[in-house]
């Protein structure tokens, strides 16, 4: 199942990103409505303060949204992967890798020394994807978030040779 295209954020996409994160994290993880609120805050901040080195990709096929990924810049030398989602029907098709490739290439092209991300241990397929692409798990800790016990994880990859470990997390 290929044939998808990638485009930047357009009107209506932010609502879809928040809605799908909220619905999927509720059904898959049991996260409550506060998780969707977090995504809404991240989206509002991205839209209102987006810098020239920041980017969003929406994957579409036949006008249907299949996934998204965002690249933000919490610091000039650090890129951060945010709001990565692939619809269940598009999982296992290579779309996740294609979205990650776009994000990593953009981070490199805009001069980031490293790409960091924050996720949850329960996203095992995503963790395998990150590891296959050279990311390393920097740290993890058990927490209670959005009404559920979970294990937060921070991953990173050096984009310009070796870099020191960092736990640049939820910014």
PAKOLGU-655316 format. One record per residue (C-alpha): residue number from 1; y, z, x; residue in one letter. Coordinates in nm, 4 decimals, decimal comma, m for minus. Each point is the difference from the previous one (the first is absolute). Example, Ala and Ser with C-alpha at 12.3 -4.5 7.8 and 13.67 -1.06 7.14 Angstrom:
% PAKOLGU-655316
<pt num="1" c2="m0,4500" c3="0,7800" c1="1,2300" residuo="a"/>
<pt num="2" c2="0,3440" c3="m0,0660" c1="0,1370" residuo="s"/>
***
This chain:
% PAKOLGU-655316
<pt num="1" c2="0,0000" c3="0,0000" c1="0,0000" residuo="x"/>
<pt num="2" c2="0,2933" c3="m0,1213" c1="0,2014" residuo="x"/>
<pt num="3" c2="0,2905" c3="m0,2060" c1="m0,1137" residuo="x"/>
<pt num="4" c2="0,2505" c3="0,2820" c1="m0,0034" residuo="x"/>
<pt num="5" c2="0,3610" c3="m0,0303" c1="0,1086" residuo="x"/>
<pt num="6" c2="0,2322" c3="0,2617" c1="0,1454" residuo="x"/>
<pt num="7" c2="0,3583" c3="0,0494" c1="m0,1079" residuo="x"/>
<pt num="8" c2="0,2760" c3="0,2540" c1="0,0327" residuo="x"/>
<pt num="9" c2="0,0843" c3="0,2571" c1="m0,2645" residuo="x"/>
<pt num="10" c2="0,1419" c3="m0,1512" c1="m0,3195" residuo="x"/>
<pt num="11" c2="0,1335" c3="0,1524" c1="m0,3218" residuo="x"/>
<pt num="12" c2="m0,2826" c3="0,1732" c1="m0,1870" residuo="x"/>
<pt num="13" c2="m0,2106" c3="0,0562" c1="0,3120" residuo="x"/>
<pt num="14" c2="0,1183" c3="0,3567" c1="0,0638" residuo="x"/>
<pt num="15" c2="m0,1131" c3="0,1048" c1="m0,3461" residuo="x"/>
<pt num="16" c2="m0,3382" c3="m0,1633" c1="0,0596" residuo="x"/>
<pt num="17" c2="m0,0393" c3="0,1681" c1="0,3423" residuo="x"/>
<pt num="18" c2="0,0738" c3="0,3432" c1="m0,1479" residuo="x"/>
<pt num="19" c2="m0,2121" c3="m0,0547" c1="m0,3110" residuo="x"/>
<pt num="20" c2="m0,3055" c3="m0,1252" c1="0,1882" residuo="x"/>
<pt num="21" c2="0,0209" c3="0,2756" c1="0,2618" residuo="x"/>
<pt num="22" c2="0,0263" c3="0,2580" c1="m0,2776" residuo="x"/>
<pt num="23" c2="m0,2861" c3="m0,1441" c1="m0,2058" residuo="x"/>
<pt num="24" c2="m0,2380" c3="m0,0676" c1="0,2899" residuo="x"/>
<pt num="25" c2="0,0602" c3="0,3316" c1="0,1738" residuo="x"/>
<pt num="26" c2="m0,0536" c3="0,1765" c1="m0,3328" residuo="x"/>
<pt num="27" c2="m0,3300" c3="m0,1790" c1="m0,0672" residuo="x"/>
<pt num="28" c2="m0,1267" c3="m0,0026" c1="0,3609" residuo="x"/>
<pt num="29" c2="0,1315" c3="0,3328" c1="0,1329" residuo="x"/>
<pt num="30" c2="0,1018" c3="0,2041" c1="m0,3032" residuo="x"/>
<pt num="31" c2="0,3597" c3="0,0209" c1="0,1271" residuo="x"/>
<pt num="32" c2="0,2467" c3="0,1071" c1="m0,2645" residuo="x"/>
<pt num="33" c2="0,3309" c3="m0,1591" c1="m0,1014" residuo="x"/>
<pt num="34" c2="0,1788" c3="0,1524" c1="0,3016" residuo="x"/>
<pt num="35" c2="m0,1662" c3="m0,2622" c1="0,2215" residuo="x"/>
<pt num="36" c2="0,1617" c3="m0,2770" c1="m0,2018" residuo="x"/>
<pt num="37" c2="0,3314" c3="0,1860" c1="0,0371" residuo="x"/>
<pt num="38" c2="m0,0447" c3="m0,0092" c1="0,3793" residuo="x"/>
<pt num="39" c2="m0,0578" c3="m0,3764" c1="m0,0131" residuo="x"/>
<pt num="40" c2="0,3079" c3="m0,0431" c1="m0,2216" residuo="x"/>
<pt num="41" c2="0,2127" c3="0,1936" c1="0,2515" residuo="x"/>
<pt num="42" c2="m0,1341" c3="m0,2091" c1="0,2892" residuo="x"/>
<pt num="43" c2="0,0706" c3="m0,3216" c1="m0,1904" residuo="x"/>
<pt num="44" c2="0,3518" c3="0,1039" c1="m0,1007" residuo="x"/>
<pt num="45" c2="0,0801" c3="0,0938" c1="0,3604" residuo="x"/>
<pt num="46" c2="m0,1448" c3="m0,3271" c1="0,1292" residuo="x"/>
<pt num="47" c2="0,1962" c3="m0,2109" c1="m0,2492" residuo="x"/>
<pt num="48" c2="0,3291" c3="0,1873" c1="0,0434" residuo="x"/>
<pt num="49" c2="m0,0004" c3="0,0381" c1="0,3788" residuo="x"/>
<pt num="50" c2="m0,2193" c3="m0,2871" c1="0,1223" residuo="x"/>
<pt num="51" c2="0,0951" c3="m0,1038" c1="0,3504" residuo="x"/>
<pt num="52" c2="m0,0416" c3="m0,3414" c1="0,1611" residuo="x"/>
<pt num="53" c2="m0,3191" c3="0,1064" c1="0,1796" residuo="x"/>
<pt num="54" c2="m0,1682" c3="0,1255" c1="m0,3178" residuo="x"/>
<pt num="55" c2="m0,2201" c3="m0,2180" c1="m0,2163" residuo="x"/>
<pt num="56" c2="m0,2231" c3="m0,0033" c1="m0,3070" residuo="x"/>
<pt num="57" c2="m0,2813" c3="m0,2402" c1="m0,0854" residuo="x"/>
<pt num="58" c2="m0,1381" c3="m0,0529" c1="m0,3461" residuo="x"/>
<pt num="59" c2="m0,3294" c3="m0,1930" c1="m0,0083" residuo="x"/>
<pt num="60" c2="m0,0275" c3="m0,2287" c1="m0,3017" residuo="x"/>
<pt num="61" c2="m0,2442" c3="m0,2542" c1="m0,1356" residuo="x"/>
<pt num="62" c2="0,0719" c3="m0,2027" c1="m0,3126" residuo="x"/>
<pt num="63" c2="0,3029" c3="0,2253" c1="m0,0635" residuo="x"/>
<pt num="64" c2="m0,2188" c3="0,3127" c1="m0,0027" residuo="x"/>
<pt num="65" c2="0,0857" c3="0,2767" c1="0,2464" residuo="x"/>
<pt num="66" c2="m0,3013" c3="0,0934" c1="0,2113" residuo="x"/>
<pt num="67" c2="0,1424" c3="0,2347" c1="0,2608" residuo="x"/>
<pt num="68" c2="0,2959" c3="0,1187" c1="0,2028" residuo="x"/>
<pt num="69" c2="0,1001" c3="0,1472" c1="0,3327" residuo="x"/>
<pt num="70" c2="0,3354" c3="0,1186" c1="0,1353" residuo="x"/>
<pt num="71" c2="0,1301" c3="0,0349" c1="0,3545" residuo="x"/>
<pt num="72" c2="0,2840" c3="0,2495" c1="0,0469" residuo="x"/>
<pt num="73" c2="0,1849" c3="0,1185" c1="0,3115" residuo="x"/>
<pt num="74" c2="0,0405" c3="0,3779" c1="0,0223" residuo="x"/>
<pt num="75" c2="0,1274" c3="m0,0498" c1="0,3591" residuo="x"/>
<pt num="76" c2="0,0988" c3="m0,3068" c1="0,2056" residuo="x"/>
<pt num="77" c2="m0,3248" c3="0,0028" c1="0,1996" residuo="x"/>
<pt num="78" c2="m0,2304" c3="0,1074" c1="m0,2862" residuo="x"/>
<pt num="79" c2="m0,1203" c3="m0,2099" c1="m0,2916" residuo="x"/>
<pt num="80" c2="m0,1750" c3="0,1685" c1="m0,2903" residuo="x"/>
<pt num="81" c2="m0,2548" c3="m0,1501" c1="m0,2365" residuo="x"/>
<pt num="82" c2="0,0649" c3="0,1183" c1="m0,3567" residuo="x"/>
<pt num="83" c2="m0,1290" c3="m0,0557" c1="m0,3534" residuo="x"/>
<pt num="84" c2="m0,3059" c3="m0,2077" c1="0,0944" residuo="x"/>
<pt num="85" c2="m0,2007" c3="m0,0894" c1="m0,3091" residuo="x"/>
<pt num="86" c2="m0,2628" c3="m0,2594" c1="m0,0878" residuo="x"/>
<pt num="87" c2="m0,1107" c3="m0,0418" c1="m0,3598" residuo="x"/>
<pt num="88" c2="m0,3688" c3="0,0879" c1="m0,0519" residuo="x"/>
<pt num="89" c2="m0,0950" c3="m0,3585" c1="m0,0898" residuo="x"/>
<pt num="90" c2="0,1471" c3="m0,1243" c1="0,3304" residuo="x"/>
<pt num="91" c2="m0,1703" c3="0,2557" c1="0,2246" residuo="x"/>
<pt num="92" c2="m0,2580" c3="m0,1383" c1="0,2403" residuo="x"/>
<pt num="93" c2="0,1632" c3="m0,3458" c1="0,0025" residuo="x"/>
<pt num="94" c2="0,1978" c3="0,0260" c1="0,3237" residuo="x"/>
<pt num="95" c2="0,3284" c3="0,0669" c1="m0,1803" residuo="x"/>
<pt num="96" c2="0,0391" c3="0,3477" c1="0,1502" residuo="x"/>
<pt num="97" c2="m0,0391" c3="m0,1456" c1="0,3506" residuo="x"/>
<pt num="98" c2="0,2496" c3="m0,2773" c1="m0,0777" residuo="x"/>
<pt num="99" c2="0,2584" c3="0,2510" c1="m0,1268" residuo="x"/>
<pt num="100" c2="m0,0542" c3="0,2225" c1="0,3047" residuo="x"/>
<pt num="101" c2="0,0349" c3="m0,3037" c1="0,2289" residuo="x"/>
<pt num="102" c2="0,3388" c3="m0,0807" c1="m0,1552" residuo="x"/>
<pt num="103" c2="0,1213" c3="0,3564" c1="0,0454" residuo="x"/>
<pt num="104" c2="m0,1202" c3="0,0283" c1="0,3607" residuo="x"/>
<pt num="105" c2="0,1430" c3="m0,3390" c1="0,0983" residuo="x"/>
<pt num="106" c2="0,3354" c3="0,0858" c1="m0,1548" residuo="x"/>
<pt num="107" c2="0,0126" c3="0,3359" c1="0,1790" residuo="x"/>
<pt num="108" c2="m0,0702" c3="m0,1731" c1="0,3330" residuo="x"/>
<pt num="109" c2="0,2471" c3="m0,2840" c1="m0,0653" residuo="x"/>
<pt num="110" c2="0,2793" c3="0,2450" c1="m0,0797" residuo="x"/>
<pt num="111" c2="m0,0504" c3="0,1985" c1="0,3208" residuo="x"/>
<pt num="112" c2="m0,1883" c3="0,3099" c1="m0,1127" residuo="x"/>
<pt num="113" c2="m0,1941" c3="0,1783" c1="0,2739" residuo="x"/>
<pt num="114" c2="m0,2460" c3="0,1438" c1="m0,2486" residuo="x"/>
<pt num="115" c2="m0,1065" c3="m0,0133" c1="m0,3620" residuo="x"/>
<pt num="116" c2="m0,0812" c3="0,3270" c1="m0,1765" residuo="x"/>
<pt num="117" c2="m0,1409" c3="0,0835" c1="m0,3401" residuo="x"/>
<pt num="118" c2="m0,0878" c3="0,2956" c1="m0,2184" residuo="x"/>
<pt num="119" c2="m0,3031" c3="m0,0082" c1="m0,2289" residuo="x"/>
<pt num="120" c2="m0,2856" c3="0,2095" c1="m0,1365" residuo="x"/>
<pt num="121" c2="m0,3506" c3="0,0457" c1="0,1367" residuo="x"/>
<pt num="122" c2="m0,1471" c3="m0,1064" c1="m0,3344" residuo="x"/>
<pt num="123" c2="0,1195" c3="m0,3556" c1="0,0685" residuo="x"/>
<pt num="124" c2="m0,2979" c3="m0,0676" c1="0,2216" residuo="x"/>
<pt num="125" c2="0,0130" c3="m0,3795" c1="m0,0292" residuo="x"/>
<pt num="126" c2="0,3651" c3="0,0069" c1="0,1071" residuo="x"/>
<pt num="127" c2="m0,0872" c3="0,2298" c1="0,2917" residuo="x"/>
<pt num="128" c2="m0,2681" c3="m0,2453" c1="0,1135" residuo="x"/>
<pt num="129" c2="0,2524" c3="m0,2850" c1="m0,0284" residuo="x"/>
<pt num="130" c2="0,2522" c3="0,1893" c1="0,2123" residuo="x"/>
<pt num="131" c2="m0,2606" c3="0,0904" c1="0,2633" residuo="x"/>
<pt num="132" c2="m0,1246" c3="m0,3629" c1="0,0196" residuo="x"/>
<pt num="133" c2="0,3565" c3="m0,1080" c1="0,0677" residuo="x"/>
<pt num="134" c2="0,0558" c3="0,2445" c1="0,2859" residuo="x"/>
<pt num="135" c2="0,1716" c3="0,2876" c1="m0,1791" residuo="x"/>
<pt num="136" c2="m0,0978" c3="0,3470" c1="0,1074" residuo="x"/>
<pt num="137" c2="m0,0112" c3="0,3124" c1="m0,2099" residuo="x"/>
<pt num="138" c2="0,2715" c3="0,2266" c1="0,1404" residuo="x"/>
<pt num="139" c2="m0,0500" c3="0,3044" c1="m0,2202" residuo="x"/>
<pt num="140" c2="m0,1280" c3="0,1200" c1="m0,3334" residuo="x"/>
<pt num="141" c2="0,0316" c3="0,3132" c1="m0,2071" residuo="x"/>
<pt num="142" c2="m0,1341" c3="0,1282" c1="m0,3297" residuo="x"/>
<pt num="143" c2="0,2622" c3="0,0478" c1="m0,2709" residuo="x"/>
<pt num="144" c2="0,0293" c3="0,0272" c1="m0,3746" residuo="x"/>
<pt num="145" c2="0,2144" c3="m0,2874" c1="m0,1223" residuo="x"/>
<pt num="146" c2="0,0642" c3="m0,1475" c1="m0,3425" residuo="x"/>
<pt num="147" c2="m0,2423" c3="0,2459" c1="m0,1554" residuo="x"/>
<pt num="148" c2="m0,2943" c3="m0,0777" c1="0,2307" residuo="x"/>
<pt num="149" c2="m0,1410" c3="0,1274" c1="0,3287" residuo="x"/>
<pt num="150" c2="0,0337" c3="m0,2812" c1="0,2512" residuo="x"/>
<pt num="151" c2="0,0141" c3="m0,0606" c1="0,3724" residuo="x"/>
<pt num="152" c2="0,3187" c3="m0,1644" c1="0,1235" residuo="x"/>
<pt num="153" c2="m0,0333" c3="m0,2288" c1="0,2991" residuo="x"/>
<pt num="154" c2="0,2471" c3="m0,1548" c1="0,2431" residuo="x"/>
<pt num="155" c2="m0,1010" c3="m0,3181" c1="0,1819" residuo="x"/>
<pt num="156" c2="0,1847" c3="m0,2093" c1="0,2582" residuo="x"/>
<pt num="157" c2="m0,0335" c3="m0,3054" c1="0,2177" residuo="x"/>
<pt num="158" c2="0,1981" c3="m0,0935" c1="0,3088" residuo="x"/>
<pt num="159" c2="0,1525" c3="m0,3445" c1="m0,0328" residuo="x"/>
<pt num="160" c2="0,1264" c3="m0,0403" c1="0,3563" residuo="x"/>
<pt num="161" c2="m0,2693" c3="0,1571" c1="0,2165" residuo="x"/>
<pt num="162" c2="m0,0873" c3="0,3683" c1="0,0159" residuo="x"/>
<pt num="163" c2="0,2254" c3="0,2494" c1="m0,1737" residuo="x"/>
<pt num="164" c2="m0,0269" c3="0,3738" c1="m0,0317" residuo="x"/>
<pt num="165" c2="m0,1489" c3="0,1705" c1="m0,3008" residuo="x"/>
<pt num="166" c2="0,2280" c3="0,0714" c1="m0,2854" residuo="x"/>
<pt num="167" c2="m0,0258" c3="0,1502" c1="m0,3430" residuo="x"/>
<pt num="168" c2="0,2961" c3="m0,1833" c1="m0,1492" residuo="x"/>
<pt num="169" c2="m0,1089" c3="0,0557" c1="m0,3531" residuo="x"/>
<pt num="170" c2="0,1510" c3="0,0035" c1="m0,3466" residuo="x"/>
<pt num="171" c2="0,3576" c3="m0,1141" c1="0,0579" residuo="x"/>
***
